[in-house]
């Protein structure tokens, strides 16, 4: 009986993957990028009303940015799949997006100013309603589960236990990652 040493390439692949997906959360970065790159009209909507008359946030979003959640999901998947293009000198990454979930949070602020409706008598006028300037801010939460394959570009001698012999083949490291751009919201288990 003899022992084959573990190829040092495995440790290099493991270290680079740990750096990308644990020390630095590449999935989080891509989901956050999808949020930041949503068109401005899908992130901030402002309008003015005479008197306090706010619009419902989600219907306002649908009116100004149709299918916002679909746009966000598509962007998230596209950006996550870009990680597959990472090509290092000795190995490459392939990412397969298994599941994505999305949630839109929003915040509404308003200020008042300027009279928009007057009431007058023969002797005086006074303001009965002021303009309200509303701004709706939308934040897109995303979560994703991805499978990652890291494969060497060249073949190495590896012991095949079932065949009880050594064959030359690529070294493959496989793992899955679940992450979100909001660590308090994890809808994927």
C-alpha positions as CSV (number, residue, x, y, z in Angstrom):
1,X,0.0,0.0,0.0
2,X,1.2,3.5,-0.8
3,X,-0.1,7.0,-0.4
4,X,-0.3,9.5,-3.2
5,X,0.3,13.1,-2.0
6,X,-2.5,15.7,-2.5
7,X,-1.7,17.8,-5.4
8,X,-0.8,21.4,-4.3
9,X,-3.1,22.7,-7.1
10,X,-6.1,21.6,-4.9
11,X,-4.9,23.9,-2.1
12,X,-4.4,26.8,-4.5
13,X,-8.0,26.3,-5.8
14,X,-9.3,26.1,-2.3
15,X,-7.5,29.2,-1.1
16,X,-8.6,31.3,-4.1
17,X,-12.2,30.1,-3.7
18,X,-12.1,30.9,0.1
19,X,-10.8,34.4,-0.8
20,X,-13.6,35.0,-3.3
21,X,-16.6,33.5,-1.6
22,X,-15.9,33.5,2.1
23,X,-13.4,36.3,2.9
24,X,-15.0,38.4,0.2
25,X,-18.6,37.6,-0.6
26,X,-18.6,37.7,-4.4
27,X,-22.3,36.7,-4.5
28,X,-23.2,39.6,-2.2
29,X,-21.1,42.0,-4.4
30,X,-23.0,41.0,-7.5
31,X,-26.4,41.2,-5.9
32,X,-25.5,44.6,-4.5
33,X,-24.3,45.7,-7.9
34,X,-27.6,44.7,-9.4
35,X,-29.4,46.9,-6.8
36,X,-27.0,49.9,-7.5
37,X,-27.3,49.6,-11.2
38,X,-31.1,49.6,-11.4
39,X,-32.2,52.6,-13.5
40,X,-32.7,55.8,-11.3
41,X,-36.4,55.9,-12.2
42,X,-36.7,52.4,-10.5
43,X,-34.9,53.6,-7.4
44,X,-36.1,57.2,-6.8
45,X,-39.5,58.6,-7.8
46,X,-40.5,62.2,-6.9
47,X,-43.7,64.1,-7.4
48,X,-45.7,67.0,-6.0
49,X,-49.3,67.1,-4.8
50,X,-51.6,69.9,-3.6
51,X,-52.3,68.9,0.0
52,X,-51.2,65.7,1.7
53,X,-52.0,63.1,-0.9
54,X,-49.3,60.4,-1.1
55,X,-49.4,57.7,-3.8
56,X,-49.2,54.0,-2.9
57,X,-45.5,53.1,-3.3
58,X,-45.7,49.8,-5.2
59,X,-48.3,50.9,-7.7
60,X,-46.2,54.1,-8.3
61,X,-43.2,51.9,-8.9
62,X,-45.1,49.7,-11.4
63,X,-46.3,52.8,-13.2
64,X,-42.8,54.4,-13.5
65,X,-40.7,51.2,-13.7
66,X,-42.8,48.3,-15.1
67,X,-41.7,44.9,-14.0
68,X,-39.0,46.2,-11.7
69,X,-38.6,43.0,-9.8
70,X,-38.1,41.0,-13.1
71,X,-35.5,43.6,-14.2
72,X,-33.7,43.2,-10.9
73,X,-33.8,39.4,-11.0
74,X,-32.5,39.4,-14.6
75,X,-29.7,41.8,-13.7
76,X,-28.8,39.7,-10.6
77,X,-28.6,36.5,-12.6
78,X,-26.6,38.1,-15.4
79,X,-24.1,39.6,-13.0
80,X,-23.7,36.4,-11.0
81,X,-23.1,34.5,-14.2
82,X,-20.3,37.0,-15.1
83,X,-18.3,35.3,-12.3
84,X,-18.1,32.3,-14.7
85,X,-15.8,34.5,-16.9
86,X,-13.2,34.5,-14.2
87,X,-10.2,32.8,-15.7
88,X,-7.0,32.4,-13.8
89,X,-3.8,31.1,-15.3
90,X,-4.2,27.6,-13.9
91,X,-8.0,27.1,-13.3
92,X,-11.4,28.5,-14.2
93,X,-14.7,29.1,-12.4
94,X,-18.1,28.1,-13.6
95,X,-21.2,29.5,-11.8
96,X,-24.7,28.0,-12.2
97,X,-27.5,30.1,-10.6
98,X,-29.9,27.7,-8.9
99,X,-32.4,30.1,-7.2
100,X,-32.9,33.8,-6.7
101,X,-35.4,35.6,-4.5
102,X,-36.2,39.3,-4.4
103,X,-37.9,41.8,-2.2
104,X,-38.4,45.5,-2.6
105,X,-38.2,47.8,0.4
106,X,-39.1,51.4,0.2
107,X,-39.1,54.6,2.2
108,X,-41.2,57.7,1.6
109,X,-40.2,61.2,2.6
110,X,-41.9,64.5,2.0
111,X,-41.5,68.2,2.5
112,X,-44.1,71.0,2.3
113,X,-43.7,74.4,0.8
114,X,-45.6,77.0,-1.1
115,X,-49.3,77.5,-1.1
116,X,-51.3,75.7,-3.7
117,X,-54.8,76.6,-2.7
118,X,-56.1,79.9,-1.5
119,X,-59.4,81.0,0.1
120,X,-60.3,84.6,-0.2
121,X,-62.9,87.0,1.0
122,X,-63.3,90.6,-0.1
123,X,-60.8,91.7,2.6
124,X,-58.2,88.9,2.8
125,X,-56.8,85.7,1.4
126,X,-55.2,82.8,3.2
127,X,-53.7,79.5,2.3
128,X,-55.8,76.4,2.8
129,X,-53.5,73.8,1.3
130,X,-49.7,73.6,0.7
131,X,-47.7,71.7,-1.8
132,X,-46.3,68.4,-0.6
133,X,-43.2,67.1,-2.4
134,X,-42.9,63.3,-2.0
135,X,-39.9,61.1,-2.8
136,X,-40.1,57.3,-2.8
137,X,-36.8,55.5,-2.4
138,X,-36.7,51.8,-3.4
139,X,-34.1,49.3,-2.3
140,X,-33.9,45.9,-3.9
141,X,-33.0,43.0,-1.7
142,X,-31.8,39.9,-3.4
143,X,-30.7,36.4,-2.4
144,X,-29.2,33.7,-4.5
145,X,-28.0,30.1,-4.4
146,X,-25.3,29.3,-6.8
147,X,-23.2,26.2,-7.6
148,X,-19.6,26.8,-8.2
149,X,-17.2,24.5,-10.1
150,X,-13.5,25.3,-10.1
151,X,-11.6,23.2,-12.7
152,X,-7.9,23.1,-13.5
153,X,-6.9,23.7,-17.0
154,X,-4.5,20.8,-17.2
155,X,-4.7,17.2,-16.2
156,X,-3.0,15.8,-13.1
157,X,-2.4,12.2,-12.0
158,X,-5.2,11.3,-9.6
159,X,-5.9,8.0,-7.9
160,X,-9.3,6.5,-8.8
161,X,-10.4,4.4,-5.8
162,X,-13.0,2.4,-7.7
163,X,-10.5,1.4,-10.4
164,X,-7.6,1.2,-8.0
165,X,-5.3,2.9,-10.4
166,X,-4.0,6.4,-11.2
167,X,-5.5,8.3,-14.1
168,X,-4.8,11.8,-15.5
169,X,-7.7,14.2,-15.2
170,X,-8.6,17.7,-14.2
171,X,-9.0,18.5,-10.5
172,X,-12.5,19.8,-9.7
173,X,-13.6,21.6,-6.6
174,X,-17.4,21.9,-6.2
175,X,-19.4,23.8,-3.7
176,X,-22.6,25.9,-3.3
177,X,-23.0,29.4,-2.0
178,X,-26.1,31.1,-0.5
179,X,-25.9,34.8,0.1
180,X,-27.9,38.0,0.0
181,X,-27.2,41.7,-0.1
182,X,-29.1,42.0,3.2
183,X,-27.8,39.5,5.7
184,X,-30.9,39.9,7.9
185,X,-33.1,38.6,5.1
186,X,-32.2,35.1,3.9
187,X,-35.2,33.5,2.2
188,X,-33.2,30.7,0.7
189,X,-32.2,27.9,3.0
